[in-house]
Amino acid sequence: MQDVSQPNRYLTATQVRARFGNISDMTLWRWLQDDALGFPKPMVINRRRLFREDQIIDWEARRHAEAAA
């Protein structure tokens, strides 16, 4: 079976929003502003936000672990 996550793979804001159930851009912005939430910060290139996929996966795992505790 092939591992679909690749190191240094980047997701656009649209892909990140779709990953979390087509959340709005405003919701994503709120997550980024909430330091307590710890959502991964993107790098910005030509006004495009690019998120590292491995950081998104790590954040998801931490959130699941917190919810299970």
Order of alpha helices (4+ residues) and beta strands (2+ residues): beta-alpha-alpha-beta-beta-alpha
